[in-house]
């Protein structure tokens, strides 16, 4: 939207009662997850901005008119929203780091691609500059606070970042305690390793239609297909992510607790024992809840 039209749009922009925010952490199946989310909303309900530079150009009143905001933001974006339900996806930190490293080495347009491609992962993780947007990234995006006004001023003066989720001016150090507290209060947290289960829990949480025909997008082939990884690389990735390792355990426990609660509700609704409730029964239960909501 042009600057000429913004005042008019700001005046007429409606404010939705509840907003959904998806914090997309890189290499957690977030691109596929975003496609699933987008199916639940009309195009005009979805904020078009996916990166900070785009988002911070939107007047707040206009931003409050979108039902779905999703992208590579940290938790600070909640300062711009109202009555927001936060959702995110996490991944085992070792697997996420391996995938992120391979992804960076494959980005043709990135000026450091050849550096990442030439260096083994342990060397990358030992370099503070190369690893700062890779190690403990999940804790950073959930447990970091950013000075949005400083970021807005800086982004207005700089060229667009090549790596849009990198640490920006105004970003403060992440806090594991803050990330843990926020994670316990989000409306939904899914796990990349249990992607299909995550989609069912998402549908149950929001009363949406059961997921069907989900195609995986933007996967890193070398990692997703299980190529051999040396024990040295695995050890280096684990050592570089102490905060993410702890946060992921918390997320996994929270996910399991919520997933089992959903299975118990399904068992009661279907008149079955929880141990006999599998994927087919869960889809039946979620679908029946959706139909009741439509009536």
C-alpha positions in Angstrom: 0.0 0.0 0.0 1.3 3.4 -0.9 2.0 6.2 1.7 -0.7 8.3 -0.1 -3.4 5.7 0.8 -2.3 4.9 4.4 -4.2 7.7 6.2 -7.5 6.7 4.6 -6.8 3.0 5.3 -5.9 3.8 8.9 -9.2 5.6 9.4 -11.4 2.9 8.1 -9.4 -0.2 9.3 -11.7 -2.4 11.4 -10.3 -3.9 14.6 -10.8 -7.7 15.0 -11.7 -9.0 18.5 -9.0 -11.6 18.6 -5.8 -11.9 16.6 -3.7 -15.0 15.9 0.1 -14.6 15.8 2.4 -17.3 14.4 6.1 -16.8 15.3 7.9 -18.6 12.6 11.2 -20.0 13.9 13.4 -21.0 10.9 13.7 -24.7 10.0 10.8 -25.9 12.1 8.5 -26.7 9.2 7.1 -23.2 9.5 6.6 -22.7 5.8 4.3 -25.7 5.6 2.6 -24.6 8.8 2.0 -21.2 7.4 0.3 -22.7 4.4 -2.0 -24.7 6.8 -2.8 -21.5 8.8 -3.6 -19.5 5.7 -6.3 -22.0 4.7 -8.2 -21.0 7.9 -8.6 -17.3 6.9 -9.8 -15.2 4.0 -7.0 -13.5 2.1 -8.0 -10.0 3.4 -7.8 -11.3 7.0 -4.1 -12.1 6.7 -1.4 -9.6 7.3 0.8 -9.5 4.2 4.0 -8.6 6.1 6.3 -11.6 6.8 9.4 -9.7 8.0 10.1 -6.9 10.4 10.9 -4.3 7.7 7.4 -4.8 6.1 5.5 -5.1 9.4 6.9 -2.0 11.0 5.7 0.1 8.0 2.1 -0.8 8.7 0.2 1.7 11.0 -0.9 0.0 14.2 -4.6 0.6 13.6 -4.3 -1.1 10.2 -2.4 -3.9 11.8 -5.2 -4.4 14.4 -7.5 -5.1 11.5 -5.8 -8.4 10.6 -7.0 -11.7 12.1 -3.7 -13.6 11.3 -0.2 -12.2 11.6 2.6 -14.7 10.7 6.2 -14.4 10.0 9.9 -14.2 11.1 9.3 -12.1 14.2 10.2 -12.4 17.8 7.8 -12.2 20.7 8.1 -8.4 20.8 5.6 -8.1 18.0 2.8 -8.8 20.6 3.4 -5.2 21.7 1.7 -4.1 18.5 -1.3 -6.4 18.7 -4.3 -6.8 21.0 -6.1 -9.8 22.5 -3.5 -12.0 20.6 -3.3 -15.8 20.7 0.3 -16.8 20.1 1.3 -20.0 18.3 4.7 -21.4 17.3 6.5 -24.5 16.3 9.7 -25.8 17.9 12.2 -28.5 16.8 14.9 -30.6 18.4 17.8 -28.1 18.6 20.4 -30.4 17.1 18.3 -31.3 14.1 17.2 -27.6 13.7 20.8 -26.4 13.7 21.9 -29.0 11.2 19.1 -28.1 8.9 19.7 -24.4 9.3 23.4 -24.8 8.6 22.7 -26.8 5.4 20.1 -24.2 4.4 22.5 -21.3 4.8 25.1 -23.1 2.7 22.6 -23.5 -0.1 21.4 -19.8 -0.3 22.8 -18.6 -3.6 22.0 -15.0 -2.9 23.7 -14.9 0.5 27.2 -13.3 0.5 28.3 -15.8 3.2 27.0 -18.9 1.4 30.5 -19.9 0.3 31.8 -19.4 3.8 29.1 -21.7 5.3 29.6 -24.2 2.5 33.4 -24.3 3.0 33.4 -24.6 6.8 32.3 -27.7 8.8 29.5 -27.1 11.2 31.7 -27.1 14.4 33.8 -24.3 13.0 30.7 -22.3 12.1 29.4 -22.7 15.6 32.7 -21.6 17.2 32.6 -18.3 15.2 30.5 -15.8 17.1 29.5 -13.9 14.0 28.5 -16.9 11.9 26.6 -18.6 14.7 24.8 -15.7 16.3 21.7 -16.2 14.2 21.8 -20.0 14.4 22.6 -21.1 18.0 19.8 -20.8 20.6 17.6 -19.2 18.0 14.4 -20.7 19.4 15.0 -19.2 22.8 16.0 -15.9 21.2 12.8 -15.5 19.2 10.5 -16.4 22.1 12.5 -14.9 25.0 13.9 -11.8 23.4 12.5 -8.3 23.7 13.3 -5.7 21.0 13.1 -2.0 21.0 10.7 -1.6 18.1 11.1 2.1 17.7 14.9 1.7 17.4 14.4 -1.1 15.0 11.9 0.9 12.9 14.4 3.8 12.6 17.3 1.5 11.7 15.4 -0.5 9.1 14.3 2.7 7.5 17.9 3.7 6.9 19.4 0.3 5.9 19.1 -2.0 2.9 16.8 -5.0 3.5 18.5 -7.7 5.5 19.5 -10.7 3.4 18.8 -13.0 6.3 15.4 -11.6 7.6 15.3 -13.3 11.0 18.8 -12.2 12.0 19.4 -10.1 15.1 18.4 -6.6 14.4 19.3 -3.3 16.0 17.2 -2.9 19.1 17.2 -6.6 19.9 18.0 -7.4 23.5 19.6 -10.6 24.8 17.2 -13.5 25.1 16.2 -14.8 28.5 15.5 -18.5 29.0 13.3 -17.7 32.0 11.3 -15.3 29.9 11.0 -17.8 27.1 9.9 -20.5 29.5 7.2 -18.3 30.9 5.9 -17.2 27.5 5.9 -20.7 26.1 3.7 -21.9 29.0 1.2 -19.2 28.1 1.0 -19.5 24.3 -2.3 -20.8 22.9 -0.5 -23.5 20.9 3.0 -24.9 20.6 3.7 -27.7 18.1 6.7 -29.9 17.4 8.3 -30.4 14.0 9.1 -34.0 14.9 5.3 -34.6 15.5 4.0 -32.5 12.7 0.9 -34.4 11.9 0.0 -34.6 15.6 0.7 -30.9 15.9 -1.8 -30.2 13.1 -4.5 -32.2 14.9 -3.9 -30.4 18.2 -4.0 -27.1 16.3 -7.3 -27.9 14.8 -8.7 -29.0 18.2 -7.4 -25.9 19.9 -9.0 -23.4 17.5 -12.0 -25.4 16.4 -10.8 -25.6 12.8 -11.3 -28.3 10.2 -9.1 -31.4 10.4 -5.9 -31.1 8.3 -6.0 -32.9 4.9 -3.5 -33.2 2.1 -0.6 -31.2 3.6 2.5 -31.0 1.4 5.9 -30.3 3.0 7.4 -27.0 1.8 10.9 -25.5 2.0 12.5 -28.6 3.5 16.3 -29.0 3.5 16.7 -32.2 1.5 20.1 -33.3 2.9 18.8 -33.2 6.5 15.2 -34.1 6.1 16.1 -37.3 4.2 18.3 -38.5 7.0 21.8 -38.1 5.5 24.6 -39.3 7.8 25.9 -36.8 10.3 29.1 -37.2 12.2 29.0 -37.5 16.0 31.3 -34.5 16.1 28.7 -32.3 14.4 26.0 -33.6 16.7 28.0 -32.9 19.7 28.9 -29.4 18.5 25.3 -28.6 17.8 24.2 -29.8 21.2 27.0 -27.8 22.9 26.1 -24.6 21.1 22.4 -24.8 22.1 22.1 -25.2 25.8 19.2 -22.7 26.1 17.3 -24.3 23.2 17.9 -27.8 24.6 16.2 -26.9 27.8 13.4 -24.9 26.2 12.7 -27.8 23.8 12.3 -30.2 26.7 9.7 -27.8 28.2 7.9 -27.5 24.9 7.9 -31.3 24.4 6.4 -31.8 27.9 3.8 -29.1 27.3 2.9 -30.6 23.9 2.5 -34.1 25.3 0.3 -32.9 28.1 -2.0 -31.0 25.7 -2.1 -33.9 23.2 -3.0 -36.5 25.8 -5.8 -34.2 27.1 -7.2 -34.0 23.6 -7.1 -37.8 23.3 -9.0 -38.1 26.6 -11.7 -35.6 25.4 -11.9 -37.6 22.2 -12.3 -40.9 24.1 -15.1 -39.5 26.2 -16.9 -38.1 23.1 -16.6 -41.3 21.1 -17.2 -43.6 24.1 -13.8 -45.3 23.8 -10.8 -46.0 26.0 -8.0 -43.4 25.6 -5.6 -46.2 24.6 -7.7 -47.1 21.6 -7.9 -43.5 20.2 -5.6 -43.2 17.2 -5.3 -40.8 14.3 -8.6 -41.9 12.7 -10.5 -41.4 15.9 -8.9 -38.0 16.6 -9.8 -36.8 13.1 -13.4 -38.1 13.6 -13.6 -36.3 16.9 -12.2 -33.0 15.6 -14.4 -33.2 12.5 -17.5 -33.8 14.7 -16.7 -30.8 16.9 -16.3 -28.7 13.7 -19.7 -29.8 12.4 -21.3 -29.0 15.7 -19.8 -25.5 15.7 -21.2 -24.9 12.2 -24.7 -25.9 13.1 
